[in-house]
Amino acid sequence: MLAFWGGCTILVLLALIMTKRMSVVVALVLVPIVFGLLAGLGPELGGYIYAGLKSVAPTGIMLTFAILYFSVMNDAGMFDPMIKGIIKFGGQDPTKVAVGTALIAMLAHLDGSGASTFLICIPAMIPIYDRLGMDRKILACIAALGAGTMNIMPWGGPTLRAATSLNVDISTLFNPLIPALGAGILTVIVLAFWLGKKEKARLSAAETMAGGDLVDNTQYEGIDDQEDEEKARLKRPKLFLFNLLLTVVVLVVLVTKSLPLPIVFVIALPIALLVNYPNVKLQQARITAHGHAAILMVSIIFSAGVFTGILKGSGMIKALATSLVSFVPESLGAHFPVLTALTAMPASLLFDPDSYYFGVLPVLAHASEALGGSGIEVARGALLGQMTTGFPVSPLTASTFLLIGLAGVDLADHQKKTIPLAFLVTLVMTFVAVLTGALTL
């Protein structure tokens, strides 16, 4: 009966979230409680919920301070010189412009936010694309590939959800994927170079046919410096080197696990605030300005703690996995991680991240373990595509519509151009993950 109630819990959760009948936070908390009561688990529910909340507390802490840290770095203008340098590097060469677009998208996505990435990247590059006569679909495609690949970072939504859902350490989940992520980043740059080459050839052919210049050859000087006065007051160009060094140290400590992950950003944020904004009121204003984004994600993480606490503590997930195993050939058990990786990117078109990572992933992971495979490897496979390379083409994410809206391209055109290349990036990362042992066949 536990498998039945667990199945009902997950199906109802998926239905409510995907049809937008209920918010994610409300559904993650109330659905498992209701079905837990129907399953006769009333007296134990409090203990399951408390255990679930304790298990996700470190993730919630890290997420809160990581979002605030990178937001403060963005306010201080740490990314501005790098973005301007990349734009100047592009100049009038479509190939360089395309590669520069990829670099800006990946750099901007260090904060893990698709919306901020596209708000930084697209407006900065559109004047160049239009001046050179480049196709804006190329701009949207490259920005999507860069942001999607970088969404695997340990403070990104998919990785945090996967770690929370399976109650595993983020570094244990993410660190083995670093070589695969590096291969993905390199693949995005190569694809950007290839797209830029094709666009350069198209423009040259069109210019030849027109018998003259189609492009304004006036040198583009960079980003428009007429910024909002409030944003300009927040910039700290003289502290660029300090902010860059601090960020590098943070990333090194994260990868080497010199400190527990939640502690890293808890320490880094106050240092960043104190050095960049010594004024107490200004520090409070920066936290207030970015606090809504942190609270939204943290509320989802802790709500997921309730969901996973009940399903795991009651044994529903284990019972569901056992039932699934009875229908799956035993020979497929060891291949679950790779099969998950191959289906993860297309799954972004069907499942939003909460539905997949909190509803589908636990069942797949436990089924894999029951068949002799690795649950954590299944999670790594999911991260190679599900709402990573797949998020900027999914109609289930608001960032996709922000991207195509800013770029002025049609969703169908964007998906047609980007989906095959995004899937290629996933394939490359999957191949490298298998070679390096992050996934086993």
N, C-alpha and C positions, 0 to 999 in steps of 0.2 A: 504493500500500500504506500510505502514511502516514495517509491518510484512514481506512482500515480500522482501523489500530491506534489512532488517535485516537478514533474512534467507540467502539471496544471499551473504551478507558480511561474515557471519560466515562460510558458506559452501566453499566459495572461499578461505578464510583464512585457513581453515582446509586442503583443497586440496593442496594449495601452500606450507604449512609448512610440511605436512606429506610426500609429494612427493619430498621435498627438492628443489622445483623450485625457491624458494625465501627464503632469510634468515628471521628469526623471526622478527628482528628489522624492516626490510624493509616492510614485510607483515603487521605487526601490525599498521604501520603508513599509508602506501599508500592505502591498500585495503579499510579501512573505509572512507578515504577521497574521493576515486574514487566513491564509491557507495553513499556517502553522496551528492556528486555533481550530480550524476544521479537522486537522489531522490529530487533534487531541494532545498537542504539545504545550498547552497553556502554561502549566507550572514551570516548564524549562525555558520558555521563550526569553525571559529576562536575562538568564545566564548566557544564552546563545548570543543575544544582542550585545551584551557587555563584552564578551570575548571578541566578537567581530569588530566592535569599535576600538578595542585595544590593539587589535592586529593591524588596523589601518592608520593608527595615530601617527607613526613615524612618516608615512607617506603624506598624510595631510599637512604635517609640519613642514616637510621639505617643499611641497608644492606651494604653500603660502609664501614662504620666504623667497623661493626661486622666482616666482612671478613678480614679486615686489622688487627683487634685486635687478632683474633684467629690465624692468620698466624704468627704474631709476637710472640705469646705465643709458637707456634710450633718451630719457629726459636730459641727461647731462651731455648728450651729443657724442657718445663714444663711437657710434657707428658712422657719424657724418663724414669725417675725413676719409674713411675707407670707401664709402659709397661715392663720394665726389671723385676720389682717385680712380675708381673703377670706371666711372662715366667718362672721365678724361682719357683713360686708357682706350676706351672704345672708339672715340673720335668719330670719323666718317666711315669706318670699315664695318659693314654689317656683320662680318664674322666676329670681330672683337666685341661689337655691341651685344651680340647674342651671348657670348661667353660672359661678358660683364653682367648681363641680366641674371644669369645663373648664379654668379658669385654674390650679387646683391641679395637675391632671394634667399640663398642659403645663410648668408650673414644676418639678414634681417630676421630670419626664423629662429635665431638662437633663443628668443624669448618664448618659443613654443606656440605663439599665437598666429593663426592663419590670417586673421583680420588685419593685425598690425603689419604683418609681412607684406600683404598686398597693398595696404595703404602707403607703405614706404616705397615699395618697388615699382608698382605700376605708374603712379603719377610722375615719378622721377624719370622713367624711361619712355613714356609716351611721346614727349616732344622730340626725342631723338628718332624714334621709329617713324613718326609722321614726317619728320624733316627728310629722312633718307628714303621714304616711300616703302618702308618695310611693313610686312603684313602683321597686323596686331594679333592675329591668331598665334603667330610665332612667340610674341611677347607673353601671352597668356599661357601657352604651352610650357615655355621654359621656366616661367615663374612657378607654375604648378609642380613641375618636376623637382625644382630646387627645394621648395617648401615641403613637398611631400616626403622627400628623402630625409630631410633634416627633422621631420616629425618623430623620428625614432629616438631622438635624444631622451635621456633618462627623466627629464622633467616635462617631457611632452605628454599630452593626454593619453595616447594609446599605451605607452610604456607604464605610466602610472596606473591606468585601469587594469592592465594585465597583471602587474605586481599585486595590486589590491585584490583582484578577483581570485588569484591563486595563493595569496598570502605568502609571497616569496620576496626575498631581498632584491631590491632594484639592481644593485651592482651584479648580483649573480645572474640576473636575467639579461642585463644589457651588455656587460663587459665582453662576453664572448662574441657579441655581434659587432664589435668595433671594426674588425677587418672587413666584414661584409658592408658595414656602413661606409667605410672608406672606399670600397669598390663602387658602391652606389653613387657616392659623390663624384668620383672620377668618371663614371658612366654618364652622369648628368652633364658634366663639362664637355665630354666627347660628343654627346648628342647635341648640346648647344652649339658646339663648333660645326657639326655637320649641318644643322638647321641654318646656321648663319652662312655657311658656304653655299647651300642651295639658294638661299634668299639673295645672296650677292650675285650668283649666276643669273637668277631670274631678273634682277634689276638691270644687270648689264645687257641681257638680251633685249629687255624692253626698251632700254636707252638706245641700243643700236637700231632697233626697228623704228623708234621715234625720230632718229636722226639727230638727236641732241640730248642735252642734259635734262633728265627728269627730276634731278635732285638738287635742292638748294645746297651749294657747297660752302655756305657760310659756316665757319667753325662754331660748333656748339660749345658753350663755355662751362656748362655744368648745371647744377641744381639752382633753381631760382632762390636767391637769398632773402627775398621779401617774405619773411616768415611772420607768423602771428607774434605779436609783441610779448605775450605771456610765455610762449615757447622759447623765444629768443632769450628771455631773462633767465631761463633755466639752464641754458647751455653753459658748459664749463670746458671750453677748448684748451685752457691751460692745464687742465687735469687729465687730458687725453691719455698720456703715457701712464699715469698712475692707475686710471680706470682700466686700461688695457692690461697692465701687469696684474692687477687684482683679479681680473676675470680669468686670465691665463692660470694663475695660481689656483683659483677655485676649480677650474676644469681639471687641472692636474691632480688635485686632491681627490676630486670625485672619481677619476679613473683609477688612481692608485689605491683608493680606499684608505688613505692615511687617517681619515676621521670617518665616523659614521655619517652617512649621507645627509640626514636631516640637520646635523650640526653645522655642516659646511655653510649653508646659506643663512642659517641663524646668526653665524658670526660675520659673514660677508656683508649682509645688508646693513647692519649698524655702522660698519666701517665706511661703506659707500655713502651712506646718508651723512655721517659726521664730516667726512672730508669734502663732499660736494656741496652740502647744504648745512653749514654749521648752525644756522638760525633754527631754533626749535619749532617755530610756527611753520617754517618752510618744510621741515622734516615731516611734520604732521600732515601738511597739505599734500605732500607726495604720497604718503601712505593712504590718505583718504582718496586721492585721485585714482589710485590703482587698486584700492581695496575691493571694489565690487567684482573685479575679474577674479581675484583670489578667492573671495567668499563663494562665488558661484561654483568654482571647481572643487573647493574643499567641501562644500555641502554635498556635492555628488559623491566624493570619496567616502565621507562618513556615512552617507545613506547606503552606499554600497557595502560598507562594513556591517550594517544591519542585515542586508540581503544575504551576503555570503556567510555571516555568522549563523543565521538561522538554517540556511540550506546545508552548510557543512556540519554544523554542530548536531543537527537532527539526523544526519546521514542521508538526506534526500539526494544530494549530488552523487554520493557513492552508489546509492541504489539505482539512480538513473544511468550512471555509467555502466553498472553491471548489466542492466537491461539492454543497453546499446551494444555491449560486447557480444551478447547472444546472437545479434544479427550481423556482426562484422566478422569476416574470416580472420582467423588468428594470424595469418601470414601478413595482414595489413597493419598489425599493431606497431611494428617497428618503423613503418613508413608514414605514420600519422604526422610527424613534424613536417616532412617535406610536402605531403599532400595538403596540409594546412597552409603552408607557404604558397603553394601553387594556386590555391583557391582564395587566398586572403585578399588580394587586390580586387578581383571581381566581386568579392563579398561586400566591398565598400559600397557597391551600387544597390545592395539589398538590405544591409543592416547598418544602422547608425552605430557609433562606437560603444555607447552604453549597452545597447541590445546585444551586440556581438561579444564584448569583453566580459559582461556580467551574466549574460544568458547562455551564449553558445560555447565560449571558450572553456568554462569549467567542465562542461560535459565532455568535450573533446579531450581535454587534458586527462581527466580521470579515466576515460575509456582507453586512452593510449596506455596509461599506467597499468590498467587491468590486463591489457594485451601484451605487456612486457616492454612497452615503450616508455618515453620520458614525457611527463606533463609539462615540465618547464621548457623543453624543446618545442613542444606544440605552441607554447606562448611565444617563443622566439620566432617560429614560423609565421604566426599571426602578425607579428610586428613588422615583418618584411613587406606587408602589403595592406593589411586591413586598417583603413583610415590613416595610413602613412602615405605611401605613393598613391593610394586610392582616394584620399580625402579631398584633393582639389578638383576632382571630376565627379564626385558623388552629389546627386541631387538632394541628399539627406543632410548636407552641411551648409550652413549659411555662408561660410567662407567662399564656397564655389560661386555663389551668385554675386558676392562682392567682387570676386576676381573678374568674372565675365562682364559685370556691370562697369567696373572701372576701365577695363580694356575695351569695352564696346564690341564684344563678340557674342555670337549666338551659342547657347549651351550645346546644341547638337554638333555644331562645327568644332567647338572646343573639345568635346568628348571624342569626336572622330579623330582628331589630330593627336590628342594627348593620351588616350587610353592605351593604344598599342605601345607607345614609348614608356609609359609608366609601368606597364606589365613587363617590358623588357628590363627595366631597372630592377624590378622585383626578381626576375629570373637570374640576373647577374648576381645580385646579393644572395639569393638562395644557393647558387652554385658555389660562391665563396664561403658561405656559411657551412656547407657540407664539407668543403676542402679543409676548413680550419677546425672542424669538429664541433661547431656550435649547433649543428643539426646532424643527425645520423640517419643513414638510409636503412 
